[in-house]
Structure formats: C-alpha cells, structure tokens
Amino acid sequence: MKNRKIGAVSLAILLLLSTFLVFLAQNVDASSASYQAKTEITVKGQASVYVEPDIAILTFGVMSENVSADAAYSQTAAKINKTIDAVKKLGIDPKDIKTLRVNVYPKYSYNKDDGTSKIVGFYASTDLTVTVRNLSIVGKVIDTAFRNGVNTFSSLTFDISNSSPYYNQALSKALENAKQKAATIAKGLGISLGKPKSVTENSYVNNPPIVYYKAEAMASSTSTQIQPGTIEIKAEVTLVY
C-alpha cells in the first residue's frame, strides 16, 4: 500500500514537471517569436562600377577688347566663327557645337584724384561648348581652337553618353551588398531574416570629373595630350527587414 502511494506521488510529480517544461518551452518560443517580431534590421548597400568615358565636353571661348562695343563684338565673332569652321573640319557634328553665352561690357578707367570713372573701351566674349565623341581627337580639337583665336578655356569634362546600363549594374551590386549585410546581422542575432519590408533606391548624383586648364598653358602647348581615365558610377539602396 505504501509503495502504491509513493508511485502515485512520483507519477504526479512527473506529470507536473512535464507540464511545467512544456509551459516553459512554449513561453520561450513565444518570447523568441515576440523578440524576432519586434526586431527591425535596416541596412544600406553601396556599390560602384568604373567605366571608360566615351565623350568629352569642352568649354572654351574668345574675349576681345576694343574702343567700341561693335568693334569688340565683331572681333570676337570673327574668331569664334573661324574656330567653329575649323573644328567642323575635324569631324565634329554641328549639333555638338553650342553657344554657351555671349557678353559685351564696358571697360572703365578710374581717376584716383577725383574718384570718377569713364568708359574707355569695351570687352566682348563668346563661349562655346563642344562635345567630342571621338576621344582620340580631343587634343587636336583643343589645339585647333587655340590656333584659330580661342583665348579662354573653362573646362574639359569626360562623360558617358548612356550611363543607364552601368548604373543598373552598380544598383544590382548595391542590392547584393545590402542583403549580405542584413544576413550577417540576422545570423549574429540568431533570428531568421525573411523578406524585406521595404526597399529604397537612394538618390545619388554621379558627377563626371571636370578638368580645368589655364588658357596660357593650353595655348603654349605644341600638342595637347589627353588622358580620359575612368568614371565611377555609384548606386545605393536601403533595405528594411
């Protein structure tokens, strides 16, 4: 009889212990699920693609000085027209030659004694932008421009005529970069990742490098050597899990 009572008590204890363990496991699972549900992972992915440019954009012009505005403008116009004709002969499409700006303004002489000033002449300037699609002749275009009267040089920019395919490559790599970061974080936290709640393509301006030259240095060079290098195309995305 005594043994039966001990057996019954032991069985009851085992049942209670089993129930407690099941309850504990359920609460641990619920707590883990609750923790995972509350955990938000936000990552940024970045990537770059390096591409050789296929166009060059030149900005140069002519500045003249004369006693009258008309004479100064005529001088500038004659040299600009001569330059345009010369670069066309190198194979530059007329559609790739654009007048950027035209300015005519007075030249003043200041009298230190009485503090007055008067107009003693005029300046006239015209600037052009020329898009060169054959990079092998960029140096020749610059040399030709200076030999035909150009005396100001603003910039030389290398660019890509169609950057969309390269940007899409960078975007795809940026997405993979973000996913790898998220997977690493989730593994470290011991939680499953699942699908992202949101994906944001961050705006990124890919500005091509601008090369500046002094007009004097360009004009004195017997042959201008141009090295286009490469252009970096960047992309960035943000993923939220």
C-alpha contacts under 8 A as a table, 3 or more apart, distances in Angstrom:
res1	aa1	res2	aa2	distance
1	M	4	R	5.12
1	M	5	K	6.46
2	K	5	K	5.21
2	K	6	I	6.39
3	N	6	I	5.08
3	N	7	G	6.12
4	R	7	G	5.04
4	R	8	A	6.14
5	K	8	A	5.08
5	K	9	V	6.17
6	I	9	V	5.13
6	I	10	S	6.10
7	G	10	S	5.07
7	G	11	L	6.10
8	A	11	L	5.09
8	A	12	A	6.15
9	V	12	A	5.04
9	V	13	I	6.16
10	S	13	I	5.05
10	S	14	L	6.16
11	L	14	L	5.05
11	L	15	L	6.14
12	A	15	L	5.07
12	A	16	L	6.15
13	I	16	L	5.07
13	I	17	L	6.01
14	L	17	L	5.00
14	L	18	S	6.01
15	L	18	S	5.10
15	L	19	T	6.10
16	L	19	T	5.08
16	L	20	F	6.12
17	L	20	F	5.05
17	L	21	L	6.16
18	S	21	L	5.11
18	S	22	V	6.18
19	T	22	V	5.18
19	T	23	F	6.11
20	F	23	F	5.01
20	F	24	L	5.99
21	L	24	L	4.97
21	L	25	A	6.06
22	V	25	A	5.13
22	V	26	Q	6.15
23	F	26	Q	5.15
23	F	27	N	6.22
24	L	27	N	5.13
24	L	28	V	6.13
25	A	28	V	5.05
25	A	29	D	6.11
26	Q	29	D	5.11
26	Q	30	A	6.02
27	N	30	A	4.91
27	N	31	S	5.87
28	V	31	S	5.00
28	V	32	S	6.01
29	D	32	S	5.04
29	D	33	A	6.04
30	A	33	A	5.03
30	A	34	S	5.96
31	S	34	S	4.99
31	S	35	Y	6.06
32	S	35	Y	5.05
32	S	36	Q	6.14
33	A	36	Q	5.09
33	A	37	A	6.01
34	S	37	A	5.01
34	S	38	K	6.20
35	Y	38	K	5.21
35	Y	39	T	6.11
36	Q	39	T	5.11
36	Q	191	I	6.38
36	Q	192	S	7.94
37	A	40	E	7.90
40	E	240	V	7.01
40	E	241	Y	5.70
41	I	182	A	6.89
41	I	185	I	7.87
41	I	186	A	7.98
41	I	240	V	5.68
41	I	241	Y	5.04
42	T	182	A	7.53
42	T	238	T	7.05
42	T	239	L	5.71
42	T	240	V	4.45
42	T	241	Y	6.41
43	V	178	A	5.87
43	V	181	K	6.72
43	V	182	A	6.26
43	V	238	T	5.69
43	V	239	L	5.42
43	V	240	V	6.62
44	K	177	N	8.00
44	K	178	A	5.40
44	K	236	E	6.95
44	K	237	V	5.66
44	K	238	T	4.43
44	K	239	L	6.43
45	G	174	A	4.66
45	G	175	L	5.86
45	G	176	E	7.34
45	G	177	N	4.90
45	G	178	A	3.92
45	G	179	K	7.68
45	G	181	K	7.82
45	G	236	E	5.55
45	G	237	V	5.26
45	G	238	T	6.35
46	Q	171	L	7.93
46	Q	173	K	7.46
46	Q	174	A	4.39
46	Q	175	L	7.59
46	Q	177	N	6.53
46	Q	178	A	7.37
46	Q	234	K	7.38
46	Q	235	A	5.83
46	Q	236	E	4.50
46	Q	237	V	6.71
47	A	170	A	5.43
47	A	171	L	6.99
47	A	173	K	5.69
47	A	174	A	4.65
47	A	177	N	7.45
47	A	234	K	5.87
47	A	235	A	5.64
47	A	236	E	6.70
48	S	170	A	5.32
48	S	173	K	7.92
48	S	174	A	7.98
48	S	232	E	6.30
48	S	233	I	5.42
48	S	234	K	4.42
48	S	235	A	6.46
49	V	166	Y	6.68
49	V	167	Y	7.54
49	V	169	Q	7.17
49	V	170	A	5.56
49	V	232	E	5.81
49	V	233	I	5.13
49	V	234	K	6.57
50	Y	230	T	6.06
50	Y	231	I	5.51
50	Y	232	E	4.62
50	Y	233	I	6.16
51	V	166	Y	7.67
51	V	230	T	5.31
51	V	231	I	5.22
51	V	232	E	6.52
51	V	233	I	7.47
52	E	160	I	7.82
52	E	228	P	7.55
52	E	229	G	6.49
52	E	230	T	4.49
52	E	231	I	6.11
53	P	56	A	7.78
53	P	158	F	5.94
53	P	159	D	5.10
53	P	160	I	4.94
53	P	228	P	6.86
53	P	229	G	7.59
53	P	230	T	6.26
53	P	231	I	6.44
54	D	133	R	6.39
54	D	134	N	7.38
54	D	135	L	6.78
54	D	158	F	7.54
54	D	159	D	6.49
54	D	160	I	5.38
54	D	161	S	6.59
55	I	131	T	6.79
55	I	132	V	5.64
55	I	133	R	4.64
55	I	134	N	6.87
55	I	135	L	6.43
55	I	158	F	5.90
55	I	159	D	5.45
55	I	160	I	6.02
55	I	161	S	6.50
56	A	131	T	5.73
56	A	132	V	5.09
56	A	133	R	6.61
56	A	135	L	6.73
56	A	138	V	7.25
56	A	156	L	6.81
56	A	157	T	5.57
56	A	158	F	4.47
56	A	159	D	6.19
57	I	129	T	6.62
57	I	130	V	5.67
57	I	131	T	4.50
57	I	132	V	6.25
57	I	156	L	5.70
57	I	157	T	5.02
57	I	158	F	6.34
57	I	159	D	7.71
58	L	128	L	7.93
58	L	129	T	5.45
58	L	130	V	5.11
58	L	131	T	6.39
58	L	132	V	7.74
58	L	154	S	7.88
58	L	155	S	5.99
58	L	156	L	4.69
58	L	157	T	6.56
59	T	127	D	6.87
59	T	128	L	5.66
59	T	129	T	4.50
59	T	130	V	6.55
59	T	153	F	6.22
59	T	154	S	5.33
59	T	155	S	5.29
59	T	156	L	6.50
60	F	127	D	5.51
60	F	128	L	5.56
60	F	129	T	6.70
60	F	150	V	6.96
60	F	151	N	7.79
60	F	152	T	5.53
60	F	153	F	4.18
60	F	154	S	5.53
60	F	155	S	7.25
61	G	80	I	7.30
61	G	125	S	7.05
61	G	126	T	5.44
61	G	127	D	4.00
61	G	128	L	5.75
61	G	150	V	5.39
61	G	151	N	6.39
61	G	152	T	5.11
61	G	153	F	6.39
62	V	76	T	5.86
62	V	79	K	7.03
62	V	80	I	6.60
62	V	125	S	5.49
62	V	126	T	5.58
62	V	127	D	6.60
62	V	149	G	6.77
62	V	150	V	4.84
62	V	151	N	5.31
62	V	152	T	5.89
63	M	76	T	6.17
63	M	123	Y	6.91
63	M	124	A	5.64
63	M	125	S	4.21
63	M	126	T	6.74
63	M	150	V	7.94
63	M	151	N	6.71
63	M	152	T	7.10
64	S	72	A	5.48
64	S	73	Y	7.27
64	S	75	Q	6.33
64	S	76	T	5.60
64	S	123	Y	5.66
64	S	124	A	5.33
64	S	125	S	6.38
65	E	72	A	5.20
65	E	121	G	7.08
65	E	122	F	5.67
65	E	123	Y	4.56
65	E	124	A	6.48
66	N	69	A	6.97
66	N	71	A	5.99
66	N	72	A	4.79
66	N	121	G	5.60
66	N	122	F	5.54
66	N	123	Y	6.72
67	V	71	A	7.19
67	V	72	A	7.39
67	V	120	V	6.49
67	V	121	G	4.00
67	V	122	F	5.90
68	S	71	A	5.30
68	S	72	A	6.27
68	S	121	G	5.77
68	S	122	F	5.77
69	A	72	A	5.17
69	A	73	Y	6.05
69	A	104	V	6.82
69	A	105	Y	7.65
69	A	106	P	7.68
69	A	121	G	7.33
69	A	122	F	5.15
69	A	123	Y	7.03
69	A	124	A	7.19
70	D	73	Y	5.17
70	D	74	S	6.03
71	A	74	S	5.07
71	A	75	Q	6.20
72	A	75	Q	5.25
72	A	76	T	6.35
72	A	122	F	6.37
72	A	123	Y	6.03
72	A	124	A	5.37
73	Y	76	T	5.13
73	Y	77	A	6.01
73	Y	104	V	7.08
73	Y	123	Y	7.71
73	Y	124	A	5.09
73	Y	125	S	7.35
74	S	77	A	5.06
74	S	78	A	6.08
75	Q	78	A	5.32
75	Q	79	K	6.50
76	T	79	K	5.35
76	T	80	I	6.12
76	T	124	A	6.44
76	T	125	S	6.30
76	T	126	T	6.89
77	A	80	I	5.07
77	A	81	N	6.01
77	A	126	T	7.62
78	A	81	N	5.29
78	A	82	K	6.19
79	K	82	K	5.03
79	K	83	T	6.12
79	K	148	N	6.53
79	K	149	G	5.20
79	K	150	V	7.12
80	I	83	T	5.03
80	I	84	I	6.16
80	I	126	T	7.37
80	I	149	G	7.25
80	I	150	V	7.32
81	N	84	I	5.10
81	N	85	D	6.24
82	K	85	D	5.27
82	K	86	A	6.22
82	K	148	N	6.24
82	K	149	G	7.76
83	T	86	A	5.04
83	T	87	V	6.25
83	T	144	T	7.47
83	T	145	A	5.50
83	T	148	N	5.29
83	T	149	G	6.88
83	T	150	V	7.30
84	I	87	V	5.40
84	I	88	K	6.17
84	I	97	I	7.71
85	D	88	K	5.21
85	D	89	K	6.52
86	A	89	K	5.30
86	A	90	L	6.96
86	A	144	T	6.85
86	A	145	A	7.48
86	A	148	N	7.53
87	V	90	L	5.12
87	V	91	G	7.07
87	V	92	I	6.11
87	V	141	V	6.17
87	V	144	T	6.83
87	V	145	A	7.11
88	K	91	G	5.37
88	K	92	I	4.77
88	K	93	D	6.54
88	K	94	P	6.78
89	K	92	I	7.08
90	L	141	V	7.35
92	I	96	D	6.78
92	I	97	I	7.78
92	I	131	T	7.86
92	I	132	V	6.70
93	D	96	D	5.36
93	D	97	I	7.20
94	P	97	I	5.36
95	K	98	K	7.35
96	D	129	T	7.89
96	D	130	V	5.67
96	D	131	T	5.07
96	D	132	V	7.44
97	I	128	L	6.93
97	I	129	T	5.95
97	I	130	V	4.65
97	I	131	T	6.64
98	K	128	L	5.62
98	K	129	T	5.29
98	K	130	V	6.50
99	T	102	V	7.78
99	T	126	T	7.42
99	T	127	D	6.11
99	T	128	L	4.58
99	T	129	T	6.45
100	L	126	T	7.53
100	L	127	D	5.35
100	L	128	L	5.14
100	L	129	T	6.24
101	R	126	T	5.74
101	R	127	D	5.43
101	R	128	L	7.36
102	V	124	A	7.60
102	V	125	S	5.78
102	V	126	T	4.46
102	V	127	D	6.67
103	N	123	Y	7.93
103	N	124	A	5.58
103	N	125	S	5.15
103	N	126	T	6.41
104	V	122	F	6.96
104	V	123	Y	5.62
104	V	124	A	4.30
104	V	125	S	6.47
105	Y	122	F	5.70
105	Y	123	Y	5.40
105	Y	124	A	6.57
106	P	119	I	6.24
106	P	120	V	7.65
106	P	121	G	5.95
106	P	122	F	4.26
106	P	123	Y	6.07
107	K	119	I	5.68
107	K	120	V	5.83
107	K	121	G	4.98
107	K	122	F	5.05
107	K	123	Y	6.57
108	Y	117	S	6.24
108	Y	118	K	5.43
108	Y	119	I	4.54
108	Y	120	V	5.73
108	Y	121	G	7.19
109	S	117	S	5.42
109	S	118	K	5.46
109	S	119	I	6.32
109	S	120	V	6.25
110	Y	115	G	6.82
110	Y	116	T	5.95
110	Y	117	S	4.32
110	Y	118	K	6.76
111	N	114	D	5.96
111	N	115	G	5.32
111	N	116	T	5.32
111	N	117	S	5.91
112	K	115	G	5.13
112	K	116	T	7.41
119	I	122	F	7.88
132	V	135	L	6.52
132	V	137	I	7.79
132	V	138	V	6.55
134	N	137	I	6.02
134	N	138	V	7.24
135	L	138	V	5.31
136	S	139	G	7.49
137	I	140	K	5.03
137	I	141	V	6.16
138	V	141	V	5.16
138	V	142	I	6.41
138	V	226	I	6.95
139	G	142	I	5.20
139	G	143	D	6.21
139	G	223	S	7.06
139	G	224	T	4.82
139	G	225	Q	5.80
139	G	226	I	5.97
140	K	143	D	5.06
140	K	144	T	5.97
140	K	223	S	7.63
140	K	224	T	7.16
141	V	144	T	5.11
141	V	145	A	6.12
142	I	145	A	5.17
142	I	146	F	6.48
142	I	218	M	7.87
142	I	224	T	7.29
143	D	146	F	5.41
143	D	147	R	6.24
143	D	218	M	7.72
143	D	219	A	7.28
143	D	222	T	7.84
143	D	223	S	6.84
143	D	224	T	6.70
144	T	147	R	5.12
144	T	148	N	6.29
145	A	148	N	5.32
145	A	149	G	6.67
145	A	150	V	5.51
146	F	149	G	5.42
146	F	150	V	4.54
146	F	151	N	6.40
146	F	218	M	7.84
146	F	219	A	5.77
147	R	150	V	7.15
147	R	219	A	7.76
150	V	153	F	7.82
151	N	215	A	6.15
151	N	216	E	7.81
151	N	219	A	7.61
152	T	214	K	7.99
152	T	215	A	5.30
153	F	213	Y	6.65
153	F	214	K	6.64
153	F	215	A	5.14
154	S	212	Y	6.38
154	S	213	Y	6.98
154	S	214	K	7.98
155	S	210	I	6.45
155	S	211	V	5.69
155	S	212	Y	4.72
155	S	213	Y	6.57
156	L	210	I	5.83
156	L	211	V	5.04
156	L	212	Y	6.35
156	L	213	Y	7.99
157	T	208	P	6.77
157	T	209	P	6.16
157	T	210	I	4.59
157	T	211	V	6.11
158	F	208	P	6.29
158	F	209	P	6.64
158	F	210	I	7.11
158	F	228	P	6.48
158	F	231	I	7.96
159	D	208	P	5.75
159	D	231	I	7.33
160	I	163	S	5.67
162	N	165	P	7.38
163	S	166	Y	5.46
163	S	167	Y	6.11
164	S	167	Y	5.06
164	S	168	N	6.14
165	P	168	N	5.17
165	P	169	Q	6.41
166	Y	169	Q	5.04
166	Y	170	A	6.36
166	Y	233	I	6.94
167	Y	170	A	5.03
167	Y	171	L	6.05
167	Y	233	I	6.07
167	Y	234	K	6.91
167	Y	235	A	6.75
168	N	171	L	4.88
168	N	172	S	6.14
169	Q	172	S	5.23
169	Q	173	K	6.37
170	A	173	K	5.13
170	A	174	A	6.09
170	A	233	I	6.92
170	A	234	K	6.12
170	A	235	A	5.44
171	L	174	A	4.98
171	L	175	L	6.22
171	L	234	K	7.78
171	L	235	A	5.04
171	L	236	E	6.62
171	L	237	V	7.51
172	S	175	L	5.18
172	S	176	E	6.45
173	K	176	E	5.13
173	K	177	N	6.14
174	A	177	N	4.95
174	A	178	A	6.26
174	A	235	A	6.25
174	A	236	E	5.70
174	A	237	V	6.29
175	L	178	A	5.17
175	L	179	K	6.28
175	L	236	E	7.75
175	L	237	V	6.24
176	E	179	K	5.08
176	E	180	Q	6.17
177	N	180	Q	5.26
177	N	181	K	6.36
178	A	181	K	5.16
178	A	182	A	6.26
178	A	237	V	7.23
178	A	238	T	7.13
178	A	239	L	6.73
179	K	182	A	5.11
179	K	183	A	6.15
179	K	239	L	7.72
180	Q	183	A	5.12
180	Q	184	T	6.23
181	K	184	T	5.20
181	K	185	I	6.34
182	A	185	I	5.18
182	A	186	A	6.12
182	A	193	L	7.61
183	A	186	A	5.13
183	A	187	K	6.08
183	A	193	L	6.71
184	T	187	K	5.22
184	T	188	G	6.27
185	I	188	G	5.13
185	I	189	L	6.33
186	A	189	L	5.11
186	A	190	G	6.03
186	A	191	I	5.36
186	A	192	S	6.31
186	A	193	L	5.98
187	K	190	G	5.00
187	K	191	I	6.32
187	K	192	S	7.49
188	G	191	I	7.95
193	L	241	Y	6.95
194	G	241	Y	7.29
195	K	241	Y	6.65
196	P	199	V	7.00
196	P	239	L	6.34
196	P	240	V	5.52
196	P	241	Y	4.37
197	K	239	L	7.61
197	K	240	V	5.51
197	K	241	Y	5.22
198	S	239	L	5.90
198	S	240	V	5.29
198	S	241	Y	7.26
199	V	237	V	7.03
199	V	238	T	5.79
199	V	239	L	4.76
199	V	240	V	6.64
200	T	237	V	5.50
200	T	238	T	5.02
200	T	239	L	6.54
201	E	236	E	6.30
201	E	237	V	4.53
201	E	238	T	6.55
202	N	235	A	7.56
202	N	236	E	5.42
202	N	237	V	5.37
202	N	238	T	7.05
203	S	235	A	7.97
203	S	236	E	7.50
204	Y	234	K	7.04
204	Y	235	A	6.42
204	Y	236	E	7.20
206	N	232	E	7.49
206	N	233	I	5.98
206	N	234	K	6.54
208	P	231	I	6.43
208	P	232	E	7.87
209	P	231	I	7.53
213	Y	217	A	7.24
213	Y	218	M	6.90
214	K	217	A	5.38
214	K	218	M	6.36
215	A	218	M	5.12
215	A	219	A	6.00
216	E	219	A	5.20
216	E	220	S	6.14
217	A	220	S	5.29
217	A	221	S	6.28
218	M	221	S	5.36
218	M	224	T	7.21
219	A	222	T	7.95
221	S	224	T	6.16
